[in-house]
């Protein structure tokens, strides 16, 4: 079959005037009415506004991410098997300072800076913290006790204090 053509020869010339069927024009995806353009502009504007508000909210919450990162660093220092008593005391003493700096990031300095003891614990509870009398006592101990006493805080109490601190950083809401 090599050399034979499947197309019969046009001996009579009848096929010469025939031509290919024209293909239809491609359909445009562009909108043909002004209403669709208006809707597209509105959707793009709404998307832009939503992105702007999302970015703004993310920037407002940056202090939380920084505080949680610092808390993770403190937790890693406490969990380190090479930490001696002084390093442990320094890590535990950093927790109350972290909470105070976080509170100062969102609340007026006049309302927060001078709070200590029961007033400070009441502020933490009022701002949606799970701090109770026990964890409040641990905060006070970590803030003001000598390093030898702070280093003696048990692993369970330290873990509970870190848990309460993480919860407060993630959930607190300060009404101004």
Secondary structure as GFF3:
##gff-version 3
##sequence-region A 1 176
A	DSSP	alpha_helix	34	60	.	.	.	ID=ss1
A	DSSP	alpha_helix	62	79	.	.	.	ID=ss2
A	DSSP	alpha_helix	85	106	.	.	.	ID=ss3
A	DSSP	alpha_helix	109	112	.	.	.	ID=ss4
A	DSSP	alpha_helix	117	126	.	.	.	ID=ss5
A	DSSP	alpha_helix	133	144	.	.	.	ID=ss6
A	DSSP	alpha_helix	147	151	.	.	.	ID=ss7
A	DSSP	alpha_helix	155	171	.	.	.	ID=ss8
###
